[in-house]
């Protein structure tokens, strides 16, 4: 129901130019207002549903723009950028809650990876900072817990059984990041810059609001070394992003425990969408 309302809010009109080309006109004011209103809501479920609806709209707009029948248009689409910016504002109000809602309704993370792709397509350096700050939230920034302690926290599931909710949600986001970066299909140098931008922003955001002794052990030196060792190979860079997004303690040692398999399996499920 909400998805239909959101789609109606884009007011898409297709004009025929000739037998080979078409032009598409959008009026996104309504969907933009819905996203702005949802950002003020306290209900993560409402936020997640509208975020998904907006991602579906963006995906459809991008597909039409890329069709051979569409009149030539620049990759930078102001309507898509406007919707994406409002999706960012919505996500930033509750990154953990929205991401969990997405994982509950979109198992393979297609809507989240669509968003991540557009964030990076709009501005790779600025987009990396946006994603890194969201990643820090999913690692527990602002909770007063170290990334490892936050990662292994458990929550009751639908049947009351405890499960590693934070590890699962982080894995979902990291898998979507890998999928989005893969779809961006940049060369090794640009991919390395994106990875560094994301992780550097995550380190910076993670250090804010933490009590003494609970800061992540991930450092800029570790990021630089991992990117350098990847030597421009896109697959290795993606693996470095996944590895360094995983919690480490203040001594730089990775968390070891049962939550690891939950994280790994969710990453693999989403990144292979």
C-alpha positions as CSV (number, residue, x, y, z in Angstrom):
1,X,0.0,0.0,0.0
2,X,2.7,2.5,1.0
3,X,4.8,1.5,-2.0
4,X,1.9,2.3,-4.3
5,X,1.4,5.7,-2.6
6,X,5.1,6.4,-3.1
7,X,5.1,5.4,-6.7
8,X,2.1,7.7,-7.3
9,X,4.1,10.5,-5.8
10,X,6.7,10.5,-8.6
11,X,4.2,11.5,-11.4
12,X,6.1,9.9,-14.3
13,X,5.2,11.0,-17.9
14,X,6.8,9.5,-21.0
15,X,6.9,11.6,-24.1
16,X,7.7,10.2,-27.6
17,X,10.3,12.2,-29.5
18,X,10.4,9.9,-32.5
19,X,10.3,6.1,-33.2
20,X,13.7,5.6,-31.6
21,X,13.8,8.0,-28.7
22,X,11.7,8.9,-25.7
23,X,11.9,11.6,-23.1
24,X,10.7,11.1,-19.5
25,X,9.4,13.9,-17.2
26,X,9.2,13.5,-13.4
27,X,7.6,15.5,-10.7
28,X,9.2,14.1,-7.5
29,X,7.8,16.7,-5.1
30,X,5.4,14.3,-3.5
31,X,7.8,11.5,-2.8
32,X,10.3,14.0,-1.5
33,X,7.8,15.4,1.0
34,X,6.9,11.8,2.1
35,X,10.6,11.1,2.8
36,X,10.9,14.4,4.7
37,X,7.9,13.6,6.8
38,X,9.1,10.0,7.5
39,X,12.4,11.4,8.7
40,X,10.5,13.1,11.6
41,X,8.7,9.8,12.5
42,X,9.8,7.8,15.6
43,X,8.7,4.6,13.9
44,X,11.6,2.7,12.2
45,X,9.1,0.5,10.4
46,X,7.5,3.4,8.6
47,X,11.0,4.8,7.8
48,X,12.2,1.4,6.4
49,X,9.1,0.9,4.2
50,X,9.3,4.4,2.7
51,X,13.1,4.0,2.2
52,X,12.4,0.8,0.2
53,X,9.7,2.5,-1.8
54,X,12.0,5.4,-2.6
55,X,14.7,2.9,-3.7
56,X,12.3,1.2,-6.0
57,X,11.4,4.5,-7.6
58,X,15.1,5.4,-8.0
59,X,15.8,2.0,-9.5
60,X,13.0,2.5,-12.0
61,X,14.1,6.0,-12.9
62,X,17.6,4.8,-13.5
63,X,16.5,1.9,-15.6
64,X,14.4,4.1,-17.9
65,X,17.3,6.6,-18.2
66,X,19.6,3.7,-19.2
67,X,17.3,2.2,-21.8
68,X,18.3,2.5,-25.5
69,X,15.0,4.1,-26.3
70,X,15.6,7.0,-23.9
71,X,16.9,10.3,-25.2
72,X,20.5,10.8,-24.2
73,X,20.8,12.2,-20.7
74,X,23.7,12.7,-18.3
75,X,24.4,10.1,-15.6
76,X,23.8,12.9,-13.0
77,X,20.0,13.0,-12.7
78,X,18.9,15.9,-10.4
79,X,15.6,14.1,-9.6
80,X,17.4,10.9,-8.5
81,X,19.9,13.0,-6.6
82,X,17.2,14.9,-4.8
83,X,15.4,11.7,-3.7
84,X,18.7,10.1,-2.7
85,X,19.6,13.0,-0.6
86,X,16.3,12.7,1.3
87,X,16.9,9.0,1.7
88,X,20.2,9.8,3.3
89,X,18.5,12.3,5.7
90,X,16.0,9.6,6.5
91,X,18.6,6.9,7.1
92,X,20.7,9.1,9.2
93,X,17.9,9.6,11.8
94,X,18.1,5.9,12.7
95,X,20.6,3.9,10.7
96,X,20.4,0.9,12.9
97,X,16.6,0.8,13.0
98,X,16.1,1.5,9.2
99,X,18.7,-1.1,8.2
100,X,17.2,-3.7,10.4
101,X,13.8,-3.0,8.9
102,X,15.2,-3.4,5.4
103,X,16.9,-6.7,6.3
104,X,13.5,-7.9,7.6
105,X,11.6,-7.1,4.4
106,X,14.2,-7.1,1.6
107,X,16.3,-10.2,2.3
108,X,18.9,-9.7,-0.4
109,X,19.4,-6.0,0.2
110,X,18.6,-4.8,-3.3
111,X,17.0,-1.6,-2.1
112,X,19.9,-0.7,0.2
113,X,22.5,-1.5,-2.5
114,X,20.5,0.7,-5.0
115,X,20.7,3.6,-2.5
116,X,24.5,3.0,-1.8
117,X,25.2,2.9,-5.6
118,X,23.4,6.3,-6.1
119,X,25.2,7.9,-3.1
120,X,28.5,6.9,-4.6
121,X,27.5,7.8,-8.1
122,X,26.5,11.3,-7.0
123,X,29.8,12.1,-5.3
124,X,32.4,9.3,-4.5
125,X,34.3,11.2,-1.9
126,X,31.3,12.8,-0.2
127,X,29.3,9.5,-0.6
128,X,32.1,7.6,1.1
129,X,31.8,9.9,4.1
130,X,28.0,9.4,4.3
131,X,28.3,5.6,4.1
132,X,31.2,5.6,6.6
133,X,29.2,7.5,9.2
134,X,26.3,5.2,8.7
135,X,28.6,2.2,9.1
136,X,29.9,3.6,12.4
137,X,26.3,3.7,13.7
138,X,25.9,0.0,12.8
139,X,29.2,-0.7,14.7
140,X,27.7,0.9,17.8
141,X,28.8,4.5,17.7
142,X,27.1,6.6,20.3
143,X,26.1,3.6,22.5
144,X,29.2,3.8,24.8
145,X,30.1,0.2,23.8
146,X,33.2,-0.9,21.9
147,X,32.4,-2.3,18.4
148,X,33.1,-5.8,19.6
149,X,30.9,-5.6,22.6
150,X,28.1,-4.0,20.5
151,X,28.5,-6.6,17.8
152,X,28.0,-9.6,20.2
153,X,24.9,-8.1,21.9
154,X,21.8,-10.3,21.6
155,X,18.2,-9.5,21.2
156,X,15.0,-11.5,21.3
157,X,13.6,-12.8,17.9
158,X,10.0,-13.3,16.9
159,X,9.7,-16.5,18.9
160,X,11.5,-15.1,21.9
161,X,14.8,-16.9,21.1
162,X,17.9,-14.7,21.3
163,X,19.9,-13.9,18.2
164,X,22.8,-11.7,17.2
165,X,20.8,-8.8,15.8
166,X,23.6,-6.3,15.6
167,X,26.0,-8.7,13.9
168,X,23.2,-9.6,11.4
169,X,22.4,-5.9,10.7
170,X,26.0,-5.0,10.2
171,X,26.5,-7.9,7.9
172,X,23.5,-6.8,5.9
173,X,24.8,-3.3,5.5
174,X,28.4,-4.4,4.6
175,X,27.0,-6.9,2.0
176,X,24.9,-4.1,0.5
177,X,28.0,-1.8,0.4
178,X,30.0,-4.5,-1.5
179,X,27.1,-5.0,-3.9
180,X,26.7,-1.3,-4.5
181,X,30.4,-0.8,-5.1
182,X,30.5,-3.7,-7.5
183,X,27.6,-2.2,-9.5
184,X,29.5,1.1,-9.6
185,X,32.2,-0.8,-11.5
186,X,35.0,1.8,-11.1
187,X,38.6,1.1,-11.7
188,X,40.9,-0.1,-8.9
189,X,42.3,3.3,-8.0
190,X,38.8,4.8,-7.6
191,X,37.6,1.8,-5.7
192,X,40.5,2.1,-3.4
193,X,39.7,5.7,-2.8
194,X,36.1,4.8,-2.0
195,X,37.1,2.1,0.5
196,X,39.5,4.5,2.2
197,X,36.8,7.3,2.3
198,X,34.2,5.0,3.9
199,X,36.5,3.5,6.5
200,X,38.2,6.8,7.4
201,X,34.7,8.4,8.0
202,X,33.8,5.3,10.1
203,X,36.9,5.7,12.2
204,X,36.2,9.4,12.8
205,X,32.5,8.9,13.6
206,X,33.3,5.9,15.9
207,X,35.6,8.0,18.0
208,X,32.8,10.5,18.9
209,X,30.8,10.0,22.0
210,X,32.6,6.9,23.2
211,X,33.8,6.6,26.8
212,X,37.5,6.1,27.5
213,X,38.7,2.6,26.6
214,X,35.9,1.7,24.2
215,X,37.2,3.3,21.0
216,X,37.6,0.9,18.0
217,X,41.1,-0.4,17.4
218,X,40.8,0.2,13.7
219,X,43.2,2.9,12.6
220,X,43.9,4.9,9.4
221,X,47.3,3.1,9.2
222,X,45.5,-0.2,9.0
223,X,43.2,1.1,6.3
224,X,46.1,2.5,4.2
225,X,48.0,-0.8,4.6
226,X,45.0,-2.9,3.5
227,X,44.3,-0.7,0.4
228,X,48.0,-0.7,-0.5
229,X,48.2,-4.5,-0.2
230,X,45.2,-4.9,-2.5
231,X,47.3,-3.2,-5.2
232,X,44.4,-1.9,-7.1
233,X,42.6,-5.3,-7.4
234,X,38.9,-4.6,-7.0
235,X,38.1,-8.0,-5.5
236,X,40.8,-7.6,-2.8
237,X,39.7,-4.0,-2.1
238,X,36.1,-5.3,-1.5
239,X,37.4,-8.0,0.8
240,X,39.5,-5.3,2.6
241,X,36.3,-3.3,3.1
242,X,34.5,-6.3,4.6
243,X,37.4,-7.3,6.8
244,X,38.0,-3.8,8.2
245,X,34.3,-3.2,8.8
246,X,34.3,-6.2,11.1
247,X,34.8,-5.2,14.8
248,X,38.3,-5.1,16.3
249,X,39.3,-4.3,19.9
250,X,41.6,-1.5,21.1
251,X,44.6,-3.7,20.3
252,X,43.5,-4.2,16.7
253,X,42.5,-7.9,17.3
254,X,39.3,-9.2,15.5
255,X,36.4,-10.4,17.6
256,X,36.2,-14.2,17.7
257,X,32.9,-15.8,18.7
258,X,29.6,-17.2,17.5
259,X,28.4,-13.8,16.1
260,X,31.1,-14.0,13.4
261,X,29.2,-16.7,11.3
262,X,26.0,-14.6,11.5
263,X,27.9,-11.6,10.1
264,X,29.7,-13.6,7.4
265,X,26.6,-15.4,6.2
266,X,24.6,-12.2,5.9
267,X,27.3,-10.5,4.0
268,X,27.6,-13.3,1.5
269,X,23.8,-13.5,1.0
270,X,23.5,-9.8,0.3
271,X,26.6,-9.2,-1.8
272,X,25.7,-11.9,-4.3
273,X,22.2,-10.5,-4.9
